[in-house]
Structures are given as C-alpha cells and as structure tokens.
C-alpha cells in the first residue's frame, strides 16, 4: 500500500463522525461505572444518544450533501461546508437538550454542548479560512478523555501528528490548517467543559484538574506546532533550531510538570519525527528535520 492510500485510509477512519464512535464508546464506558459497578442501562442510553447525535446524523448530512454537490466525502470546497456544519451544530445541541432533560449524565451533557459550540466556532472560521474539521473532530473527544482519564486519555493524541500528515499529504489542508484544528479543539473542549460544568452547577465524576489538562495539551501540541512554524518560517539551520527547541521543551516539561506529561511529550514528539521520516522529502516536517 503506497503512502497516498495509507493517508486516505487514515483520513477516512478519522472523519469526525467516524472517529467519535470508538472514542465516545470509551467515554460512555467510563461514565457508566458507578461505585465500582457497571450500569449497563446507563451505558446503553449514553451510547445511543451519542451515536445518533454525534455520529449518525452528522454523517448522514455529510454523505447527502456530498452526493447532492457531486463532491468528495470530505466536502473539500470551503464554501460547501456551511450546511453540514450547521446541521452538526443542531444535531449536537439536540443531543445536549435530550441529555439535559433525561438527566442521565452531566459530563456527556456538557460535552455535547461543547461539540455544538465548537462546531459553531469552526463555522465562523470557515467563512474566512478552511480550518481542519478532521483534527478538530479528533481533539474534541481526546480532550474529553484527558478530562476523564488524564495521561491514559492523552495517549489517544498519538493520532494527532499522524492525522496532520494525512490531511496535508492528501492536499486537503495546509499545514497551518491541520495543526490549528487540533489546537483549537483541545483547548476549547477542556476550557468549555470546566466553564459549562460550573455554569450549570453540574455534579460530575472526578475530572483531571484544569492545569494538568493544559499541561497535557501543551505536551501534545508542542512538537507539531514547532515543526509547523519552522516549516513556514525562513529560518537558517532549521534542524539545529528544532533540536534546541525540543531540548528546551524537554527541560521545561521535566522540571515543571508531572512525569506523565513528560511521557506524553516524548511520545508525541517521537511520533511526529517518525511520521515525518516516513513521509519523505515531499513533506514539510521532513525538510525541517533533514535541513542543514
């Protein structure tokens, strides 16, 4: 299988309504454990609501709209994305209202509201710029998993640099658009979850402290952002500069943050470097790593 086919496969399975199926499944599983016992009825309700309103309905409108416009399933043209995004906003908000009415789980209730708000932010950005919905769609549920599981949730962010490569390689997004989608999704999800939970006085399961969530996000985005900046900038000795910045980052994470955050930083950095080397000379990050 050549690189384009691999990139296409990754892109297909990380389409937001698709990637949210396994990630929301894990979220619903975690939320259904109460006092060391598993509430199967609660899991079924949470899973059905998240499946319908975070996956099935958004995917249905994407496929319908792509067919109607005779375009690809990514709806690559920025101007064609408004209707699917609007339907997504409505779908997530309906899911939020249903969960709010049923009072089944406050965490998932707040998360679907985050989804609706974040999709609205993407819609506003899309008027001027084609930010990556794929990386935003990945970072949202991963942000939720960080809130629930801390470093274990952050492990899923290993997909972030891989997805950036996929979207850039397929020429669906620029490097900046792919990176920005993830940065936005991680930060907005975590900050909004804390905001909405406090605003609505939701009683939720114990969450990872906000400052630790921010540490994990910084560990996730550090190397992709550095590689992205060096890719665009007219810097001399990019490879040396990258090494220096990575060493500085390593020292900061080692001295000021928990070891679990350091581990995530190392994992994402290694993944970013390996995917760059695999991508080859046509990939901007590779050029940074191989520059003299």
BAMIVO-435757 format. One record per residue (C-alpha): residue number from 1; residue in one letter; z, y, x. Coordinates in nm, 2 decimals. Example, Ala and Ser with C-alpha at 12.3 -4.5 7.8 and 13.67 -1.06 7.14 Angstrom:
residues 2
+-----+----+--------+--------+--------+
:   i : aa :      Z :      Y :      X :
+-----+----+--------+--------+--------+
:   1 :  a :   0.78 :  -0.45 :   1.23 :
:   2 :  s :   0.71 :  -0.11 :   1.37 :
+-----+----+--------+--------+--------+
end
This chain:
residues 292
+-----+----+--------+--------+--------+
:   i : aa :      Z :      Y :      X :
+-----+----+--------+--------+--------+
:   1 :  x :   0.00 :   0.00 :   0.00 :
:   2 :  x :  -0.10 :   0.33 :   0.15 :
:   3 :  x :   0.11 :   0.64 :   0.16 :
:   4 :  x :  -0.05 :   0.81 :  -0.14 :
:   5 :  x :   0.01 :   0.51 :  -0.35 :
:   6 :  x :   0.37 :   0.49 :  -0.24 :
:   7 :  x :   0.41 :   0.87 :  -0.31 :
:   8 :  x :   0.26 :   0.82 :  -0.66 :
:   9 :  x :   0.49 :   0.53 :  -0.73 :
:  10 :  x :   0.79 :   0.73 :  -0.63 :
:  11 :  x :   0.68 :   1.02 :  -0.84 :
:  12 :  x :   0.62 :   0.81 :  -1.14 :
:  13 :  x :   0.96 :   0.65 :  -1.14 :
:  14 :  x :   1.14 :   0.97 :  -1.07 :
:  15 :  x :   0.98 :   1.16 :  -1.36 :
:  16 :  x :   1.28 :   1.33 :  -1.52 :
:  17 :  x :   1.28 :   1.13 :  -1.85 :
:  18 :  x :   1.25 :   0.80 :  -1.65 :
:  19 :  x :   1.49 :   0.86 :  -1.37 :
:  20 :  x :   1.76 :   0.97 :  -1.61 :
:  21 :  x :   1.75 :   0.62 :  -1.77 :
:  22 :  x :   1.93 :   0.44 :  -1.49 :
:  23 :  x :   2.13 :   0.74 :  -1.39 :
:  24 :  x :   2.26 :   0.81 :  -1.74 :
:  25 :  x :   2.32 :   0.44 :  -1.78 :
:  26 :  x :   2.56 :   0.46 :  -1.48 :
:  27 :  x :   2.72 :   0.78 :  -1.62 :
:  28 :  x :   2.77 :   0.62 :  -1.96 :
:  29 :  x :   2.92 :   0.31 :  -1.80 :
:  30 :  x :   3.17 :   0.52 :  -1.60 :
:  31 :  x :   3.26 :   0.73 :  -1.91 :
:  32 :  x :   3.32 :   0.41 :  -2.12 :
:  33 :  x :   3.61 :   0.28 :  -1.90 :
:  34 :  x :   3.93 :   0.39 :  -2.06 :
:  35 :  x :   4.27 :   0.28 :  -1.91 :
:  36 :  x :   4.11 :   0.01 :  -1.70 :
:  37 :  x :   3.93 :  -0.14 :  -2.00 :
:  38 :  x :   3.57 :  -0.11 :  -2.11 :
:  39 :  x :   3.50 :   0.05 :  -2.45 :
:  40 :  x :   3.17 :  -0.13 :  -2.54 :
:  41 :  x :   3.13 :   0.06 :  -2.87 :
:  42 :  x :   3.16 :   0.40 :  -2.70 :
:  43 :  x :   2.91 :   0.29 :  -2.43 :
:  44 :  x :   2.66 :   0.19 :  -2.70 :
:  45 :  x :   2.69 :   0.53 :  -2.87 :
:  46 :  x :   2.67 :   0.73 :  -2.55 :
:  47 :  x :   2.38 :   0.53 :  -2.42 :
:  48 :  x :   2.18 :   0.55 :  -2.74 :
:  49 :  x :   2.23 :   0.93 :  -2.77 :
:  50 :  x :   2.14 :   0.99 :  -2.40 :
:  51 :  x :   1.84 :   0.75 :  -2.41 :
:  52 :  x :   1.69 :   0.91 :  -2.72 :
:  53 :  x :   1.75 :   1.28 :  -2.65 :
:  54 :  x :   1.74 :   1.28 :  -2.27 :
:  55 :  x :   1.45 :   1.03 :  -2.22 :
:  56 :  x :   1.26 :   0.91 :  -2.52 :
:  57 :  x :   1.19 :   1.24 :  -2.70 :
:  58 :  x :   1.11 :   1.44 :  -2.38 :
:  59 :  x :   0.88 :   1.16 :  -2.25 :
:  60 :  x :   0.71 :   1.13 :  -2.59 :
:  61 :  x :   0.62 :   1.50 :  -2.59 :
:  62 :  x :   0.50 :   1.49 :  -2.22 :
:  63 :  x :   0.27 :   1.20 :  -2.29 :
:  64 :  x :   0.14 :   1.35 :  -2.62 :
:  65 :  x :   0.09 :   1.69 :  -2.46 :
:  66 :  x :  -0.08 :   1.54 :  -2.15 :
:  67 :  x :  -0.32 :   1.35 :  -2.38 :
:  68 :  x :  -0.38 :   1.65 :  -2.60 :
:  69 :  x :  -0.47 :   1.87 :  -2.30 :
:  70 :  x :  -0.65 :   1.58 :  -2.13 :
:  71 :  x :  -0.45 :   1.62 :  -1.81 :
:  72 :  x :  -0.23 :   1.41 :  -1.59 :
:  73 :  x :   0.12 :   1.29 :  -1.70 :
:  74 :  x :   0.28 :   1.55 :  -1.46 :
:  75 :  x :   0.11 :   1.83 :  -1.65 :
:  76 :  x :   0.02 :   1.98 :  -1.32 :
:  77 :  x :  -0.10 :   2.31 :  -1.45 :
:  78 :  x :   0.19 :   2.55 :  -1.47 :
:  79 :  x :   0.07 :   2.73 :  -1.78 :
:  80 :  x :   0.06 :   2.39 :  -1.97 :
:  81 :  x :   0.42 :   2.31 :  -1.91 :
:  82 :  x :   0.58 :   2.56 :  -2.16 :
:  83 :  x :   0.56 :   2.34 :  -2.47 :
:  84 :  x :   0.71 :   2.02 :  -2.31 :
:  85 :  x :   0.99 :   2.23 :  -2.16 :
:  86 :  x :   1.06 :   2.40 :  -2.50 :
:  87 :  x :   1.08 :   2.06 :  -2.67 :
:  88 :  x :   1.30 :   1.93 :  -2.39 :
:  89 :  x :   1.54 :   2.23 :  -2.45 :
:  90 :  x :   1.56 :   2.15 :  -2.82 :
:  91 :  x :   1.60 :   1.77 :  -2.76 :
:  92 :  x :   1.89 :   1.81 :  -2.52 :
:  93 :  x :   2.05 :   2.07 :  -2.75 :
:  94 :  x :   2.03 :   1.84 :  -3.05 :
:  95 :  x :   2.19 :   1.56 :  -2.84 :
:  96 :  x :   2.47 :   1.81 :  -2.75 :
:  97 :  x :   2.53 :   1.90 :  -3.11 :
:  98 :  x :   2.54 :   1.54 :  -3.22 :
:  99 :  x :   2.79 :   1.45 :  -2.95 :
: 100 :  x :   3.00 :   1.76 :  -3.03 :
: 101 :  x :   3.01 :   1.66 :  -3.40 :
: 102 :  x :   3.09 :   1.29 :  -3.32 :
: 103 :  x :   3.35 :   1.39 :  -3.06 :
: 104 :  x :   3.28 :   1.07 :  -2.86 :
: 105 :  x :   3.29 :   1.20 :  -2.51 :
: 106 :  x :   3.33 :   1.56 :  -2.39 :
: 107 :  x :   3.18 :   1.51 :  -2.04 :
: 108 :  x :   2.85 :   1.39 :  -2.18 :
: 109 :  x :   2.86 :   1.66 :  -2.44 :
: 110 :  x :   2.88 :   1.92 :  -2.18 :
: 111 :  x :   2.62 :   1.75 :  -1.96 :
: 112 :  x :   2.36 :   1.76 :  -2.24 :
: 113 :  x :   2.43 :   2.13 :  -2.29 :
: 114 :  x :   2.38 :   2.17 :  -1.91 :
: 115 :  x :   2.05 :   1.99 :  -1.95 :
: 116 :  x :   1.94 :   2.23 :  -2.22 :
: 117 :  x :   2.04 :   2.54 :  -2.03 :
: 118 :  x :   1.89 :   2.42 :  -1.70 :
: 119 :  x :   1.56 :   2.34 :  -1.87 :
: 120 :  x :   1.57 :   2.69 :  -2.01 :
: 121 :  x :   1.61 :   2.83 :  -1.66 :
: 122 :  x :   1.32 :   2.62 :  -1.54 :
: 123 :  x :   1.11 :   2.75 :  -1.84 :
: 124 :  x :   1.18 :   3.11 :  -1.73 :
: 125 :  x :   1.10 :   3.04 :  -1.37 :
: 126 :  x :   0.78 :   2.86 :  -1.48 :
: 127 :  x :   0.64 :   3.19 :  -1.62 :
: 128 :  x :   0.60 :   3.30 :  -1.26 :
: 129 :  x :   0.64 :   3.00 :  -1.03 :
: 130 :  x :   0.59 :   2.63 :  -1.05 :
: 131 :  x :   0.93 :   2.50 :  -0.96 :
: 132 :  x :   0.96 :   2.12 :  -0.93 :
: 133 :  x :   1.08 :   1.96 :  -1.25 :
: 134 :  x :   1.10 :   1.63 :  -1.07 :
: 135 :  x :   1.36 :   1.74 :  -0.82 :
: 136 :  x :   1.54 :   1.94 :  -1.08 :
: 137 :  x :   1.54 :   1.63 :  -1.30 :
: 138 :  x :   1.69 :   1.42 :  -1.02 :
: 139 :  x :   1.95 :   1.67 :  -0.91 :
: 140 :  x :   2.10 :   1.72 :  -1.26 :
: 141 :  x :   2.22 :   1.36 :  -1.32 :
: 142 :  x :   2.31 :   1.32 :  -0.95 :
: 143 :  x :   2.52 :   1.64 :  -0.98 :
: 144 :  x :   2.70 :   1.48 :  -1.28 :
: 145 :  x :   2.76 :   1.16 :  -1.08 :
: 146 :  x :   2.91 :   1.37 :  -0.80 :
: 147 :  x :   3.14 :   1.52 :  -1.06 :
: 148 :  x :   3.24 :   1.17 :  -1.18 :
: 149 :  x :   3.23 :   0.96 :  -0.86 :
: 150 :  x :   3.24 :   1.20 :  -0.56 :
: 151 :  x :   3.08 :   1.06 :  -0.25 :
: 152 :  x :   2.96 :   0.75 :  -0.43 :
: 153 :  x :   2.77 :   0.97 :  -0.67 :
: 154 :  x :   2.64 :   1.18 :  -0.38 :
: 155 :  x :   2.48 :   0.86 :  -0.24 :
: 156 :  x :   2.21 :   0.88 :  -0.50 :
: 157 :  x :   2.09 :   1.21 :  -0.34 :
: 158 :  x :   1.92 :   0.99 :  -0.08 :
: 159 :  x :   1.62 :   1.02 :  -0.32 :
: 160 :  x :   1.61 :   1.40 :  -0.28 :
: 161 :  x :   1.42 :   1.42 :   0.06 :
: 162 :  x :   1.21 :   1.12 :  -0.04 :
: 163 :  x :   1.11 :   1.29 :  -0.36 :
: 164 :  x :   1.03 :   1.61 :  -0.18 :
: 165 :  x :   0.79 :   1.42 :   0.04 :
: 166 :  x :   0.63 :   1.25 :  -0.26 :
: 167 :  x :   0.56 :   1.57 :  -0.46 :
: 168 :  x :   0.43 :   1.76 :  -0.16 :
: 169 :  x :   0.21 :   1.47 :  -0.04 :
: 170 :  x :   0.06 :   1.44 :  -0.39 :
: 171 :  x :   0.00 :   1.82 :  -0.37 :
: 172 :  x :   0.18 :   1.87 :  -0.70 :
: 173 :  x :   0.41 :   2.13 :  -0.54 :
: 174 :  x :   0.46 :   2.33 :  -0.23 :
: 175 :  x :   0.75 :   2.25 :   0.00 :
: 176 :  x :   0.94 :   2.55 :  -0.13 :
: 177 :  x :   0.90 :   2.45 :  -0.50 :
: 178 :  x :   1.01 :   2.09 :  -0.43 :
: 179 :  x :   1.32 :   2.20 :  -0.24 :
: 180 :  x :   1.41 :   2.47 :  -0.48 :
: 181 :  x :   1.41 :   2.24 :  -0.78 :
: 182 :  x :   1.68 :   2.03 :  -0.63 :
: 183 :  x :   1.89 :   2.32 :  -0.50 :
: 184 :  x :   1.88 :   2.48 :  -0.85 :
: 185 :  x :   1.96 :   2.16 :  -1.03 :
: 186 :  x :   2.26 :   2.06 :  -0.81 :
: 187 :  x :   2.43 :   2.39 :  -0.82 :
: 188 :  x :   2.36 :   2.48 :  -1.18 :
: 189 :  x :   2.48 :   2.14 :  -1.31 :
: 190 :  x :   2.81 :   2.14 :  -1.13 :
: 191 :  x :   2.89 :   2.51 :  -1.19 :
: 192 :  x :   2.79 :   2.49 :  -1.56 :
: 193 :  x :   2.99 :   2.17 :  -1.62 :
: 194 :  x :   3.30 :   2.34 :  -1.50 :
: 195 :  x :   3.22 :   2.65 :  -1.70 :
: 196 :  x :   3.15 :   2.47 :  -2.03 :
: 197 :  x :   3.44 :   2.24 :  -2.00 :
: 198 :  x :   3.68 :   2.53 :  -1.95 :
: 199 :  x :   3.50 :   2.74 :  -2.21 :
: 200 :  x :   3.52 :   2.48 :  -2.48 :
: 201 :  x :   3.86 :   2.35 :  -2.36 :
: 202 :  x :   3.72 :   2.00 :  -2.33 :
: 203 :  x :   3.95 :   1.72 :  -2.23 :
: 204 :  x :   3.75 :   1.52 :  -1.98 :
: 205 :  x :   3.80 :   1.24 :  -1.73 :
: 206 :  x :   3.93 :   1.35 :  -1.39 :
: 207 :  x :   3.64 :   1.52 :  -1.21 :
: 208 :  x :   3.58 :   1.58 :  -0.84 :
: 209 :  x :   3.72 :   1.92 :  -0.75 :
: 210 :  x :   3.47 :   2.20 :  -0.77 :
: 211 :  x :   3.50 :   2.29 :  -0.40 :
: 212 :  x :   3.44 :   1.93 :  -0.30 :
: 213 :  x :   3.13 :   1.92 :  -0.52 :
: 214 :  x :   2.99 :   2.23 :  -0.35 :
: 215 :  x :   3.06 :   2.06 :  -0.01 :
: 216 :  x :   2.86 :   1.76 :  -0.12 :
: 217 :  x :   2.58 :   1.97 :  -0.24 :
: 218 :  x :   2.57 :   2.16 :   0.09 :
: 219 :  x :   2.56 :   1.83 :   0.27 :
: 220 :  x :   2.27 :   1.72 :   0.06 :
: 221 :  x :   2.05 :   2.03 :   0.08 :
: 222 :  x :   2.13 :   2.14 :   0.44 :
: 223 :  x :   1.87 :   1.95 :   0.63 :
: 224 :  x :   1.59 :   1.97 :   0.37 :
: 225 :  x :   1.64 :   2.35 :   0.35 :
: 226 :  x :   1.64 :   2.39 :   0.73 :
: 227 :  x :   1.32 :   2.18 :   0.76 :
: 228 :  x :   1.17 :   2.38 :   0.48 :
: 229 :  x :   1.25 :   2.71 :   0.64 :
: 230 :  x :   1.12 :   2.60 :   0.98 :
: 231 :  x :   0.80 :   2.47 :   0.81 :
: 232 :  x :   0.72 :   2.81 :   0.67 :
: 233 :  x :   0.85 :   3.03 :   0.95 :
: 234 :  x :   0.66 :   3.13 :   1.26 :
: 235 :  x :   0.93 :   3.01 :   1.50 :
: 236 :  x :   0.89 :   2.91 :   1.86 :
: 237 :  x :   1.03 :   2.58 :   1.97 :
: 238 :  x :   1.09 :   2.46 :   1.61 :
: 239 :  x :   1.21 :   2.12 :   1.73 :
: 240 :  x :   1.47 :   2.27 :   1.96 :
: 241 :  x :   1.58 :   2.51 :   1.69 :
: 242 :  x :   1.61 :   2.23 :   1.44 :
: 243 :  x :   1.83 :   2.03 :   1.67 :
: 244 :  x :   2.05 :   2.33 :   1.74 :
: 245 :  x :   2.09 :   2.40 :   1.37 :
: 246 :  x :   2.16 :   2.03 :   1.29 :
: 247 :  x :   2.43 :   2.02 :   1.56 :
: 248 :  x :   2.59 :   2.34 :   1.42 :
: 249 :  x :   2.58 :   2.19 :   1.08 :
: 250 :  x :   2.73 :   1.86 :   1.21 :
: 251 :  x :   3.02 :   2.06 :   1.37 :
: 252 :  x :   3.08 :   2.26 :   1.05 :
: 253 :  x :   3.09 :   1.95 :   0.83 :
: 254 :  x :   3.31 :   1.76 :   1.08 :
: 255 :  x :   3.56 :   2.04 :   1.13 :
: 256 :  x :   3.59 :   2.20 :   0.79 :
: 257 :  x :   3.50 :   1.93 :   0.54 :
: 258 :  x :   3.62 :   1.58 :   0.44 :
: 259 :  x :   3.47 :   1.29 :   0.63 :
: 260 :  x :   3.30 :   1.17 :   0.32 :
: 261 :  x :   3.10 :   1.49 :   0.31 :
: 262 :  x :   3.01 :   1.45 :   0.67 :
: 263 :  x :   2.88 :   1.10 :   0.59 :
: 264 :  x :   2.66 :   1.23 :   0.32 :
: 265 :  x :   2.52 :   1.50 :   0.55 :
: 266 :  x :   2.44 :   1.24 :   0.82 :
: 267 :  x :   2.28 :   1.01 :   0.56 :
: 268 :  x :   2.06 :   1.28 :   0.41 :
: 269 :  x :   1.97 :   1.41 :   0.75 :
: 270 :  x :   1.86 :   1.07 :   0.87 :
: 271 :  x :   1.66 :   1.01 :   0.55 :
: 272 :  x :   1.49 :   1.34 :   0.59 :
: 273 :  x :   1.40 :   1.27 :   0.95 :
: 274 :  x :   1.28 :   0.91 :   0.88 :
: 275 :  x :   1.06 :   1.01 :   0.58 :
: 276 :  x :   0.91 :   1.29 :   0.80 :
: 277 :  x :   0.83 :   1.05 :   1.08 :
: 278 :  x :   0.68 :   0.81 :   0.82 :
: 279 :  x :   0.48 :   1.08 :   0.66 :
: 280 :  x :   0.29 :   1.16 :   0.98 :
: 281 :  x :   0.12 :   1.47 :   1.12 :
: 282 :  x :  -0.01 :   1.60 :   0.79 :
: 283 :  x :   0.35 :   1.66 :   0.66 :
: 284 :  x :   0.51 :   1.99 :   0.74 :
: 285 :  x :   0.85 :   1.84 :   0.84 :
: 286 :  x :   0.68 :   1.61 :   1.08 :
: 287 :  x :   0.52 :   1.91 :   1.25 :
: 288 :  x :   0.87 :   2.07 :   1.29 :
: 289 :  x :   1.01 :   1.75 :   1.45 :
: 290 :  x :   0.72 :   1.70 :   1.68 :
: 291 :  x :   0.66 :   2.06 :   1.78 :
: 292 :  x :   0.71 :   2.16 :   2.14 :
+-----+----+--------+--------+--------+
end
